[in-house]
């Protein structure tokens, strides 16, 4: 059966009741309001949200990995040490994220090396390194080199913070279909391109969002 026909199928009353119970009426309510009380349509809108979330998560993953590795290389080179995170003054949220990353590596009974620690640090850590708090400490001497000339740090931070918010909503299975996901998709890709044009082309040509966003909403 073609995907668009599958998405438009009708659910039985028993199926609707079971799905609503599993998702919780509160979670389904946003979609029910959009569907003007039509529970079949509300479930299809939920499915559409899941489809968009799955497709966008892979694009965000491309940015997250590219960003953290670019920052890691920049600070390694600038500070001339592999474990640069132990050589700089970090604020409390970043210190805690670093502690948790090291603990995760140690709990896996692996040597606590820089590559393993970097891979375990959460996305929020990397975003916050571009905040005003670290402008003189990190941005001016090192991190501006990761991005194009004349990049405005405050605008970059705002962009990354918005992407982090989108990522977290997807990770917690929240509604993103009410957002301007087409614009956000383009912004994620653009941010990857700022760091590495070749990686940008790769992510753009291999992700599913290009096709997903062209499909009917229900």
RASULMO-V612007 format. One record per helix or strand of 3 or more residues. SS is the DSSP state (H for helix, E for strand). FROM is the first residue (numbers start at 0). LEN is the number of residues. If there is no record, write none. Layout:
# RASULMO-V612007
ss:SS from:FROM len:LEN
ss:SS from:FROM len:LEN
This chain:
# RASULMO-V612007
ss:H from:2 len:5
ss:H from:12 len:11
ss:H from:24 len:10
ss:H from:38 len:41
ss:H from:83 len:3
ss:H from:91 len:16
ss:H from:113 len:7
ss:H from:122 len:6
ss:H from:131 len:8
ss:H from:142 len:4
ss:H from:152 len:19
ss:H from:180 len:15
ss:H from:196 len:10
ss:H from:208 len:4
